[in-house]
Structures are given as structure tokens and as C-alpha cells.
Amino acid sequence: MATDSTAETLSAAHQAPAGTEELVHPPAPSSPALTLTAALLGFALITLDASVVNVALPSIGAALGAGMSGLQWVVDAYTLSFAALMLSTGAFSDRAGASRAYGIGITVFTLASVACGLAPTLPVLVGARVVQGAAAAVVLPASLALVRQAYPDAAKRARAVALWAAGGSVAVALGPVAGGALTTVWDWRGIFFINVPLGAVALTLLVRAPRSQGRPAPLDLPGQLAAVVALTAVTFAVIEGGTAGVVSLVVAGVAGLAFVRVEARQAHPVVPLELFRSRNVTVAVAAGAACSVAFYGLVFLFSLFFQQVQGHSALYAGLMFLPMTGLIAVTNIAAGKLSGRFGPRLPMLLGQSLAAVGALVLLYVDASTPAGLVAALLVPMALGCALTIPPLTAVMMDAVPSDRAGLAAGVLNSARQVAGGLAIAAFGSLVAGGFETGLRVSLALSAGALAVTAVASVGLRVAR
């Protein structure tokens, strides 16, 4: 799922990642352009759903009687199932074949969207969001695999993958605005029902895609199960707190230890622990996580701030995010050029420093700050994160053998999504006790995390 992470996915795509291999002798597709359109639409759809919901949260809360913890679960149910299951869905796509996996993913995602739109209660909505996230985790690697097999020529494939990745950036920019518009002119349920015709179009286009043959691919089911239990338990502990939260922390600790033990013994682990023996891998993952904490956490908080604190409409709130999201794709491109010219360390340092300063500047925001000014003040933080992601992805890819590029990209993207989900859980709990105080603590924590990873980035071992 990608905001500025579309650049991360694009970088990994050029290195033939596991779970996205083309066929050895791919059949000539009847229409590569339609295959690309189908893949792009599916990727944009799952990316859009990661951000479109934030602006609708106050309306969902009012309709279903949800408090802050309930709204946190609406977002995190999708984010965490997406992040956790993405560790294994590349292998699933290989085993089932990309076209079949993509069809299954889009079908389940569309049906889950209907369930979200019809949800009569909060638990039903949260459950449907879990299914949505699981389906999205299948769609992402399968959609990229479709693009790879539709374009056997390397040059044409590079252009196609670039267009595929751009679809995610456009979806990120449109997500808050689309969520605000649909919630205002229709209802919060419209943000889910709109997925139905889009999913139907994607499935119709899939008919023109070549049939993909499955191939053997190892699955680490014990490791995957332990990861899901650990992430769910720690998120529950942060959101719910109290005695149940303490018990959940114990469960998370046990599951985490089991995960480490399983991964150390598995022949094909979902997260090879030896990856983290490399300082560059550790710093790249930490920096990516810090950027996700700042970006996803603050989008969540300011979606509530514009509506619940300042009293603006959902559409108005969505428009306030357009300056920051609209510049992400451009900044990704600039970051790639800077990295190519000066090496990845400089843009990483500049990006994390800019994002940290941007978070600190937002400390001066309160209920009386004009919304337009708040929208402008959000831009430095977002651009700093967008400037950081492409070079840290390059660092991650350069630190691992080429045959592990896809696995490393999956680990990095999963870590970023998990960090974003946990940030929403933690920041939501902080503002529940007093919005402006909680907002300032959240901003300070974001700035602190970015500062720590910026310092760590100084010691990267890079070519320049």
C-alpha cells in the first residue's frame, strides 16, 4: 500500500522481486495496455482505500456510535491485515498464478467493500475492513506480476511499471478529497460502495490478461500466524489499554518470541532475521517506519482536527490535504534524481530533517489557527517523508542480494505499514484524553523518531 511508497515498490519492481516473477515463456497477451490498466486500477483501488477512510471517520463515528478507539480500529483493521499478510501474499501469487490471485483479490476486496457499506454496527465494519486488508495484500504483488508478464521487453516493462506506480501516487493525492466529497454529497457508506463499479471494471479488464501458470513457492505459515497474533495483540493493547491491554501485551510478547524462534529455524522464513545484520537494512527499515509514523499518524489526526476541532465539513477537510498529497509524486521523482547524483545519504538526511522540522512547526497549531495555514504547514512534513523514501529504498535494495530484493521490499513495506497502524493506535489514544495536548505529544514523538533515524542515517555505508 503506498503513499510515497509507490517509489519503493517501483524500485523493487525493476529487480525482479520474489512473488512478482514473469513467466519463463509468457503467452502473448491480447492487449498489454488493458492488462496494465487492470493492474493499475487494482493497485490504485487498494491504495485509495488506505487514505479515503480518514476524512469520513467523524461521520462513521456519529452513525455507528463509535468513540475514538472504534475509529482507530476502522483504520487499523485494514492497515494491519494488509501489512501482516503482505509477508506471504507474494508466495501465494506465485503458487496460484498472478491472474488467478489478482482475480481472487479484487473479487474479495469488492465483496468486502459491499459489506463495509452495508455494515449495521461497528464490529461488522471492522471485520469487513480486516477482509478488505487481506484482499489488498493479495492484489498488490499480483497486480505487479501481471504488468511484468504483459511486457516481456525490459524497456517497455520499465515504462509500464512506472505508470503502475504513478497510479498509486494519484490515488494518494485523491484519497482525502474523494473521501470528503463522497461523505458530503452521499454518505460515509459511499466511500466503500464506490469500490464496487471500480472492482467490476478491473475484473472485466482482467479477461484480456494472459492466464498465469502457478509455480511452487514456499509458505511460512507458522511465522505468518505468529506475526498476525503479535501485531493484533500489541495494537489491541495500545488502543484499548486497561487490564485487557496488559494481557494483550503479554500475548504480543509471547507471539513475538515465537515469531523470532520460528523465523530462526525456517528454511524459507517470511522475515529472514539475518537481513538485520546489515546496518543499512536496519537503518532503512527504521527510517521508513519513522516516516510512516509521521505521515499516517498525522493524516489521521488532522482529519479529525479539521472536522471535530475546527468544525469544517468532510469535503473541506479533504481539500486541506491536497497541497501535501499532490506534491508527493513530484518529490519522489526529485528524490530519485538527487539520490542518483549525490548518493542516497544526502536526500535521506534532508528528507528526515525536513519532516522533523515540519512536525515541530505544527506544535504551534491550535483550534484558532486558520485551516488554510494548517494545510500549508502540513506540506514540509509530507515532502520530507516523500524525499526520504526513494533513497532509503535504494539503500535497502543495495544491501541485499538481487535474488532477495522482492523479499526485502516486502519486509520494508510491511514494516512501514505496521508502523503507520501503530502510530494511529497510539496517537488516537493520546488525543482521546484531550485533543490539543495529545496532538502536540504525537507531533513531538514523530519529530523525535525522525531525528533519531536521521542521526542513524549519517552512518550509512553507501557508495557516495
KAUR-V935967 format. One line per field, one symbol per residue. psi: psi as a letter, one per 20 degrees, with the letter a starting at -180 (. if undefined). A space follows every 50 residues. Layout:
BEGIN
psi=???
END
This chain:
BEGIN
psi=ppdiihhghgghhikmqqikqrqgmpqoqhnhhhggggggggghghghih hhhghighhgghhjkpaghghghhghhgghhgggiihihghghgghpggg gggggggggghhhghghipirghgggghhggggghhhhhghhghhggghh nhpgghhghghggghhhhgghghighgggggghgierhhhhhhhhghghg gghghhhiqqppprqppqpmggggghggggggghggggghaaghhgghhg gggghghhgggghhiqhmqhnohihjiphggggggggggghhggghghgg ghghghghgikrrggggghiiggghhiggghgghggggghgirhgghggg ghggggghhhhihipahipphhggghihgggghgghhhgghhgggghiiq qhijgggghggghghghgggghgggghhhgihjoghghghgggggggggh gghgghhhjqnrh.
END
